[in-house]
Amino acid sequence: MNTGVVSRRFAKALLAYAKGEGLEDKVYKEVKTLAAHFAEVPGLRRAIENPVLERSKKLELLCEASGGKDVSQVMTRFLSLVLEDRREKFLQFMMWSYIDLYQEDKHILIGKLTTAVSSPKLVAHLQKLASEKTHGEVILEEKVDKGLIGGYIIELGGFRLDSSVANQLKRVKQQFIAKNRRIV
């Protein structure tokens, strides 16, 4: 079976179950924590996929990686189901699918803002402006790149707006080159 299909089905089921229990926000935080641990600790995935390790130990390990003692019953039952169905090799993809489904359901857009210097006021202003235009919550992850000289680059919802000084200088240079070609 296709990895994406399996992952999406399990993620949809988890979201529906979590919404039914009124715990979708808590489960979202737990899923993000587990997904981060999968990314940061490569040994976690190897341990979970290890056929020698008992299911109870795997469940204990996954619950600890999801938030420790405070992990919700919804998440614990979901992880138990995944292990029972022997779908642990899809677990990381299930977490990513849940994050996508949750953000889609709550109208949350994640974007990237690259600036020459850190500017919390600009981030707040652009988040507010984008939220008004998209009628949803916008979260911008800020990155500093001194090579931009000034201005910013915003990437949101598949669109990219480059309003950096470096890009403007590049366009001016290209215009001069094109104009000089016509002269010669």
PyRosetta script that sets phi, psi and omega in degrees:
from pyrosetta import init, pose_from_sequence

init()
pose = pose_from_sequence("MNTGVVSRRFAKALLAYAKGEGLEDKVYKEVKTLAAHFAEVPGLRRAIENPVLERSKKLELLCEASGGKDVSQVMTRFLSLVLEDRREKFLQFMMWSYIDLYQEDKHILIGKLTTAVSSPKLVAHLQKLASEKTHGEVILEEKVDKGLIGGYIIELGGFRLDSSVANQLKRVKQQFIAKNRRIV")
pose.set_psi(1, 150.2)
pose.set_omega(1, -177.8)
pose.set_phi(2, -69.2)
pose.set_psi(2, 134.9)
pose.set_omega(2, -179.0)
pose.set_phi(3, -57.3)
pose.set_psi(3, -44.8)
pose.set_omega(3, -177.9)
pose.set_phi(4, -64.5)
pose.set_psi(4, -38.8)
pose.set_omega(4, -179.1)
pose.set_phi(5, -66.6)
pose.set_psi(5, -48.8)
pose.set_omega(5, -179.7)
pose.set_phi(6, -60.9)
pose.set_psi(6, -48.2)
pose.set_omega(6, -177.2)
pose.set_phi(7, -61.1)
pose.set_psi(7, -44.6)
pose.set_omega(7, -177.9)
pose.set_phi(8, -65.6)
pose.set_psi(8, -40.8)
pose.set_omega(8, 179.4)
pose.set_phi(9, -62.8)
pose.set_psi(9, -46.5)
pose.set_omega(9, 179.0)
pose.set_phi(10, -64.2)
pose.set_psi(10, -40.9)
pose.set_omega(10, 179.9)
pose.set_phi(11, -64.7)
pose.set_psi(11, -41.1)
pose.set_omega(11, 177.4)
pose.set_phi(12, -62.1)
pose.set_psi(12, -42.0)
pose.set_omega(12, 179.7)
pose.set_phi(13, -64.1)
pose.set_psi(13, -42.4)
pose.set_omega(13, 178.7)
pose.set_phi(14, -62.9)
pose.set_psi(14, -43.4)
pose.set_omega(14, 179.8)
pose.set_phi(15, -63.6)
pose.set_psi(15, -44.1)
pose.set_omega(15, 179.8)
pose.set_phi(16, -63.1)
pose.set_psi(16, -42.8)
pose.set_omega(16, 179.7)
pose.set_phi(17, -65.4)
pose.set_psi(17, -45.3)
pose.set_omega(17, -179.9)
pose.set_phi(18, -63.5)
pose.set_psi(18, -40.7)
pose.set_omega(18, 178.1)
pose.set_phi(19, -65.1)
pose.set_psi(19, -38.4)
pose.set_omega(19, 178.3)
pose.set_phi(20, -62.2)
pose.set_psi(20, -34.0)
pose.set_omega(20, 178.8)
pose.set_phi(21, -89.0)
pose.set_psi(21, -7.8)
pose.set_omega(21, -178.8)
pose.set_phi(22, 74.7)
pose.set_psi(22, 24.0)
pose.set_omega(22, -176.6)
pose.set_phi(23, -119.4)
pose.set_psi(23, 23.3)
pose.set_omega(23, -175.7)
pose.set_phi(24, -62.9)
pose.set_psi(24, -31.8)
pose.set_omega(24, 179.1)
pose.set_phi(25, -70.2)
pose.set_psi(25, -43.3)
pose.set_omega(25, 178.3)
pose.set_phi(26, -64.6)
pose.set_psi(26, -43.2)
pose.set_omega(26, 179.1)
pose.set_phi(27, -64.8)
pose.set_psi(27, -36.3)
pose.set_omega(27, 177.5)
pose.set_phi(28, -59.4)
pose.set_psi(28, -44.9)
pose.set_omega(28, 178.4)
pose.set_phi(29, -63.9)
pose.set_psi(29, -40.5)
pose.set_omega(29, 179.4)
pose.set_phi(30, -66.7)
pose.set_psi(30, -40.4)
pose.set_omega(30, 178.8)
pose.set_phi(31, -65.4)
pose.set_psi(31, -42.0)
pose.set_omega(31, 177.7)
pose.set_phi(32, -62.8)
pose.set_psi(32, -39.0)
pose.set_omega(32, 178.3)
pose.set_phi(33, -63.9)
pose.set_psi(33, -45.6)
pose.set_omega(33, 179.6)
pose.set_phi(34, -65.2)
pose.set_psi(34, -42.4)
pose.set_omega(34, 178.7)
pose.set_phi(35, -62.0)
pose.set_psi(35, -39.9)
pose.set_omega(35, 178.0)
pose.set_phi(36, -64.2)
pose.set_psi(36, -40.3)
pose.set_omega(36, 178.4)
pose.set_phi(37, -66.2)
pose.set_psi(37, -37.0)
pose.set_omega(37, 176.0)
pose.set_phi(38, -60.9)
pose.set_psi(38, -39.7)
pose.set_omega(38, -178.8)
pose.set_phi(39, -73.0)
pose.set_psi(39, -39.0)
pose.set_omega(39, -174.3)
pose.set_phi(40, -85.2)
pose.set_psi(40, -27.7)
pose.set_omega(40, -175.2)
pose.set_phi(41, -121.4)
pose.set_psi(41, 91.6)
pose.set_omega(41, -178.0)
pose.set_phi(42, -60.9)
pose.set_psi(42, -26.5)
pose.set_omega(42, 179.5)
pose.set_phi(43, -67.5)
pose.set_psi(43, -21.8)
pose.set_omega(43, 179.9)
pose.set_phi(44, -63.1)
pose.set_psi(44, -47.4)
pose.set_omega(44, -179.3)
pose.set_phi(45, -64.0)
pose.set_psi(45, -42.4)
pose.set_omega(45, 178.9)
pose.set_phi(46, -62.1)
pose.set_psi(46, -40.4)
pose.set_omega(46, 180.0)
pose.set_phi(47, -66.1)
pose.set_psi(47, -43.0)
pose.set_omega(47, -178.3)
pose.set_phi(48, -66.8)
pose.set_psi(48, -36.4)
pose.set_omega(48, -179.3)
pose.set_phi(49, -85.0)
pose.set_psi(49, -3.7)
pose.set_omega(49, -179.8)
pose.set_phi(50, -70.3)
pose.set_psi(50, 118.1)
pose.set_omega(50, -177.6)
pose.set_phi(51, -70.5)
pose.set_psi(51, -17.4)
pose.set_omega(51, -178.5)
pose.set_phi(52, -77.4)
pose.set_psi(52, -31.9)
pose.set_omega(52, -178.3)
pose.set_phi(53, -69.6)
pose.set_psi(53, 132.9)
pose.set_omega(53, -179.1)
pose.set_phi(54, -66.1)
pose.set_psi(54, 151.0)
pose.set_omega(54, 179.3)
pose.set_phi(55, -59.6)
pose.set_psi(55, -39.4)
pose.set_omega(55, -178.6)
pose.set_phi(56, -63.5)
pose.set_psi(56, -38.0)
pose.set_omega(56, 177.9)
pose.set_phi(57, -69.3)
pose.set_psi(57, -39.1)
pose.set_omega(57, 177.7)
pose.set_phi(58, -62.6)
pose.set_psi(58, -44.1)
pose.set_omega(58, 179.8)
pose.set_phi(59, -62.6)
pose.set_psi(59, -43.2)
pose.set_omega(59, 178.2)
pose.set_phi(60, -60.7)
pose.set_psi(60, -43.7)
pose.set_omega(60, 179.5)
pose.set_phi(61, -64.3)
pose.set_psi(61, -44.9)
pose.set_omega(61, -179.6)
pose.set_phi(62, -66.6)
pose.set_psi(62, -39.8)
pose.set_omega(62, 178.2)
pose.set_phi(63, -64.3)
pose.set_psi(63, -40.4)
pose.set_omega(63, 177.9)
pose.set_phi(64, -63.8)
pose.set_psi(64, -40.6)
pose.set_omega(64, -179.5)
pose.set_phi(65, -73.1)
pose.set_psi(65, -17.2)
pose.set_omega(65, -179.3)
pose.set_phi(66, -90.6)
pose.set_psi(66, -13.8)
pose.set_omega(66, 179.7)
pose.set_phi(67, 154.7)
pose.set_psi(67, 4.0)
pose.set_omega(67, 176.2)
pose.set_phi(68, 77.8)
pose.set_psi(68, -136.7)
pose.set_omega(68, -175.1)
pose.set_phi(69, -70.0)
pose.set_psi(69, -23.2)
pose.set_omega(69, -176.0)
pose.set_phi(70, -87.3)
pose.set_psi(70, 5.8)
pose.set_omega(70, -177.1)
pose.set_phi(71, -63.8)
pose.set_psi(71, 138.6)
pose.set_omega(71, -175.7)
pose.set_phi(72, -71.3)
pose.set_psi(72, 158.7)
pose.set_omega(72, 177.2)
pose.set_phi(73, -65.3)
pose.set_psi(73, -33.7)
pose.set_omega(73, 178.7)
pose.set_phi(74, -60.2)
pose.set_psi(74, -47.5)
pose.set_omega(74, -179.4)
pose.set_phi(75, -66.6)
pose.set_psi(75, -41.9)
pose.set_omega(75, 179.7)
pose.set_phi(76, -61.3)
pose.set_psi(76, -45.3)
pose.set_omega(76, 179.3)
pose.set_phi(77, -65.3)
pose.set_psi(77, -38.5)
pose.set_omega(77, 178.8)
pose.set_phi(78, -63.6)
pose.set_psi(78, -48.0)
pose.set_omega(78, 180.0)
pose.set_phi(79, -62.1)
pose.set_psi(79, -37.7)
pose.set_omega(79, 177.3)
pose.set_phi(80, -63.0)
pose.set_psi(80, -42.3)
pose.set_omega(80, 178.3)
pose.set_phi(81, -63.2)
pose.set_psi(81, -43.7)
pose.set_omega(81, 179.6)
pose.set_phi(82, -60.5)
pose.set_psi(82, -44.7)
pose.set_omega(82, 180.0)
pose.set_phi(83, -67.9)
pose.set_psi(83, -37.9)
pose.set_omega(83, 179.4)
pose.set_phi(84, -64.4)
pose.set_psi(84, -38.8)
pose.set_omega(84, 179.1)
pose.set_phi(85, -82.8)
pose.set_psi(85, 1.1)
pose.set_omega(85, -178.9)
pose.set_phi(86, 56.9)
pose.set_psi(86, 45.3)
pose.set_omega(86, 179.4)
pose.set_phi(87, -110.1)
pose.set_psi(87, 21.2)
pose.set_omega(87, -175.1)
pose.set_phi(88, -62.7)
pose.set_psi(88, -23.5)
pose.set_omega(88, 179.1)
pose.set_phi(89, -70.7)
pose.set_psi(89, -16.5)
pose.set_omega(89, 177.6)
pose.set_phi(90, -96.2)
pose.set_psi(90, -2.1)
pose.set_omega(90, -170.9)
pose.set_phi(91, -58.8)
pose.set_psi(91, -42.7)
pose.set_omega(91, 179.8)
pose.set_phi(92, -62.4)
pose.set_psi(92, -40.9)
pose.set_omega(92, 178.9)
pose.set_phi(93, -68.8)
pose.set_psi(93, -33.1)
pose.set_omega(93, 176.0)
pose.set_phi(94, -62.9)
pose.set_psi(94, -40.0)
pose.set_omega(94, -179.9)
pose.set_phi(95, -64.1)
pose.set_psi(95, -44.8)
pose.set_omega(95, 178.8)
pose.set_phi(96, -63.7)
pose.set_psi(96, -40.8)
pose.set_omega(96, 179.3)
pose.set_phi(97, -64.1)
pose.set_psi(97, -41.0)
pose.set_omega(97, 178.6)
pose.set_phi(98, -62.2)
pose.set_psi(98, -43.6)
pose.set_omega(98, 179.4)
pose.set_phi(99, -59.3)
pose.set_psi(99, -45.6)
pose.set_omega(99, 178.2)
pose.set_phi(100, -61.6)
pose.set_psi(100, -46.7)
pose.set_omega(100, -178.9)
pose.set_phi(101, -63.7)
pose.set_psi(101, -41.7)
pose.set_omega(101, 179.5)
pose.set_phi(102, -62.8)
pose.set_psi(102, -46.9)
pose.set_omega(102, -178.9)
pose.set_phi(103, -64.9)
pose.set_psi(103, -36.9)
pose.set_omega(103, 177.2)
pose.set_phi(104, -66.2)
pose.set_psi(104, -43.0)
pose.set_omega(104, -178.7)
pose.set_phi(105, -65.5)
pose.set_psi(105, -38.1)
pose.set_omega(105, -177.5)
pose.set_phi(106, -93.9)
pose.set_psi(106, 5.2)
pose.set_omega(106, -179.5)
pose.set_phi(107, 56.2)
pose.set_psi(107, 51.7)
pose.set_omega(107, 178.9)
pose.set_phi(108, -107.6)
pose.set_psi(108, 126.1)
pose.set_omega(108, 175.8)
pose.set_phi(109, -109.4)
pose.set_psi(109, 131.9)
pose.set_omega(109, 176.9)
pose.set_phi(110, -106.1)
pose.set_psi(110, 127.3)
pose.set_omega(110, -179.6)
pose.set_phi(111, -130.4)
pose.set_psi(111, 177.4)
pose.set_omega(111, 180.0)
pose.set_phi(112, -127.8)
pose.set_psi(112, 133.4)
pose.set_omega(112, 177.3)
pose.set_phi(113, -120.6)
pose.set_psi(113, 120.8)
pose.set_omega(113, 178.2)
pose.set_phi(114, -109.9)
pose.set_psi(114, 125.8)
pose.set_omega(114, -179.5)
pose.set_phi(115, -129.0)
pose.set_psi(115, 164.1)
pose.set_omega(115, 178.4)
pose.set_phi(116, -76.3)
pose.set_psi(116, -33.3)
pose.set_omega(116, 176.0)
pose.set_phi(117, -136.3)
pose.set_psi(117, 154.1)
pose.set_omega(117, -179.9)
pose.set_phi(118, -64.3)
pose.set_psi(118, 133.5)
pose.set_omega(118, -178.6)
pose.set_phi(119, -145.5)
pose.set_psi(119, 89.1)
pose.set_omega(119, 179.6)
pose.set_phi(120, -58.9)
pose.set_psi(120, -34.8)
pose.set_omega(120, 179.0)
pose.set_phi(121, -65.3)
pose.set_psi(121, -39.9)
pose.set_omega(121, 177.9)
pose.set_phi(122, -65.0)
pose.set_psi(122, -42.3)
pose.set_omega(122, 178.5)
pose.set_phi(123, -59.4)
pose.set_psi(123, -48.7)
pose.set_omega(123, -179.4)
pose.set_phi(124, -62.0)
pose.set_psi(124, -42.7)
pose.set_omega(124, -179.9)
pose.set_phi(125, -63.9)
pose.set_psi(125, -47.3)
pose.set_omega(125, -179.2)
pose.set_phi(126, -67.3)
pose.set_psi(126, -35.2)
pose.set_omega(126, 176.7)
pose.set_phi(127, -64.0)
pose.set_psi(127, -43.8)
pose.set_omega(127, 179.6)
pose.set_phi(128, -64.0)
pose.set_psi(128, -45.4)
pose.set_omega(128, -179.6)
pose.set_phi(129, -62.3)
pose.set_psi(129, -46.1)
pose.set_omega(129, -180.0)
pose.set_phi(130, -67.1)
pose.set_psi(130, -35.9)
pose.set_omega(130, 178.7)
pose.set_phi(131, -63.5)
pose.set_psi(131, -40.3)
pose.set_omega(131, 178.6)
pose.set_phi(132, -65.5)
pose.set_psi(132, -39.0)
pose.set_omega(132, -177.8)
pose.set_phi(133, -74.5)
pose.set_psi(133, -35.5)
pose.set_omega(133, -176.2)
pose.set_phi(134, -95.1)
pose.set_psi(134, -9.4)
pose.set_omega(134, -177.5)
pose.set_phi(135, 57.0)
pose.set_psi(135, 40.2)
pose.set_omega(135, 178.3)
pose.set_phi(136, -153.7)
pose.set_psi(136, -178.3)
pose.set_omega(136, 178.4)
pose.set_phi(137, -86.2)
pose.set_psi(137, 135.6)
pose.set_omega(137, 179.1)
pose.set_phi(138, -120.2)
pose.set_psi(138, 129.4)
pose.set_omega(138, 177.3)
pose.set_phi(139, -119.5)
pose.set_psi(139, 120.2)
pose.set_omega(139, 179.8)
pose.set_phi(140, -106.0)
pose.set_psi(140, 126.8)
pose.set_omega(140, 175.0)
pose.set_phi(141, -91.3)
pose.set_psi(141, 119.8)
pose.set_omega(141, -175.2)
pose.set_phi(142, -88.7)
pose.set_psi(142, 137.6)
pose.set_omega(142, 176.4)
pose.set_phi(143, -132.8)
pose.set_psi(143, 138.1)
pose.set_omega(143, 179.9)
pose.set_phi(144, -103.8)
pose.set_psi(144, 127.2)
pose.set_omega(144, 177.2)
pose.set_phi(145, -134.0)
pose.set_psi(145, 105.2)
pose.set_omega(145, -176.5)
pose.set_phi(146, -65.5)
pose.set_psi(146, -16.8)
pose.set_omega(146, 178.8)
pose.set_phi(147, -67.8)
pose.set_psi(147, -13.1)
pose.set_omega(147, 179.0)
pose.set_phi(148, -76.0)
pose.set_psi(148, -15.8)
pose.set_omega(148, -177.9)
pose.set_phi(149, 68.0)
pose.set_psi(149, -49.0)
pose.set_omega(149, 178.7)
pose.set_phi(150, -167.7)
pose.set_psi(150, 174.0)
pose.set_omega(150, 180.0)
pose.set_phi(151, 79.6)
pose.set_psi(151, -159.1)
pose.set_omega(151, -178.5)
pose.set_phi(152, -156.6)
pose.set_psi(152, 164.7)
pose.set_omega(152, 172.3)
pose.set_phi(153, -125.5)
pose.set_psi(153, 125.3)
pose.set_omega(153, 177.9)
pose.set_phi(154, -117.4)
pose.set_psi(154, 132.1)
pose.set_omega(154, 177.3)
pose.set_phi(155, -122.4)
pose.set_psi(155, 120.4)
pose.set_omega(155, -175.6)
pose.set_phi(156, -152.5)
pose.set_psi(156, 127.4)
pose.set_omega(156, 175.3)
pose.set_phi(157, 58.6)
pose.set_psi(157, 37.1)
pose.set_omega(157, 178.9)
pose.set_phi(158, 83.6)
pose.set_psi(158, -1.1)
pose.set_omega(158, 178.7)
pose.set_phi(159, -108.4)
pose.set_psi(159, 152.4)
pose.set_omega(159, 179.4)
pose.set_phi(160, -135.8)
pose.set_psi(160, 128.0)
pose.set_omega(160, 176.8)
pose.set_phi(161, -118.7)
pose.set_psi(161, 114.8)
pose.set_omega(161, -178.8)
pose.set_phi(162, -105.6)
pose.set_psi(162, 104.1)
pose.set_omega(162, -179.8)
pose.set_phi(163, -118.3)
pose.set_psi(163, 40.2)
pose.set_omega(163, -177.9)
pose.set_phi(164, -91.8)
pose.set_psi(164, 154.1)
pose.set_omega(164, 177.6)
pose.set_phi(165, -65.0)
pose.set_psi(165, -38.3)
pose.set_omega(165, 179.3)
pose.set_phi(166, -59.6)
pose.set_psi(166, -40.9)
pose.set_omega(166, 179.0)
pose.set_phi(167, -68.7)
pose.set_psi(167, -39.3)
pose.set_omega(167, 179.0)
pose.set_phi(168, -65.7)
pose.set_psi(168, -40.2)
pose.set_omega(168, 176.6)
pose.set_phi(169, -64.0)
pose.set_psi(169, -38.2)
pose.set_omega(169, 178.7)
pose.set_phi(170, -63.6)
pose.set_psi(170, -41.7)
pose.set_omega(170, 179.0)
pose.set_phi(171, -65.9)
pose.set_psi(171, -40.0)
pose.set_omega(171, 178.3)
pose.set_phi(172, -63.2)
pose.set_psi(172, -42.5)
pose.set_omega(172, 178.6)
pose.set_phi(173, -60.7)
pose.set_psi(173, -43.3)
pose.set_omega(173, 179.2)
pose.set_phi(174, -64.5)
pose.set_psi(174, -36.4)
pose.set_omega(174, 177.7)
pose.set_phi(175, -65.6)
pose.set_psi(175, -41.7)
pose.set_omega(175, 177.8)
pose.set_phi(176, -63.4)
pose.set_psi(176, -43.1)
pose.set_omega(176, 179.4)
pose.set_phi(177, -61.5)
pose.set_psi(177, -45.5)
pose.set_omega(177, -179.7)
pose.set_phi(178, -64.3)
pose.set_psi(178, -39.5)
pose.set_omega(178, -179.2)
pose.set_phi(179, -68.9)
pose.set_psi(179, -39.9)
pose.set_omega(179, 178.7)
pose.set_phi(180, -66.6)
pose.set_psi(180, -30.5)
pose.set_omega(180, 177.4)
pose.set_phi(181, -65.0)
pose.set_psi(181, -36.7)
pose.set_omega(181, -179.9)
pose.set_phi(182, -71.7)
pose.set_psi(182, -31.4)
pose.set_omega(182, -178.3)
pose.set_phi(183, -70.6)
pose.set_psi(183, -41.9)
pose.set_omega(183, -174.9)
pose.set_phi(184, -76.8)
pose.dump_pdb("model.pdb")
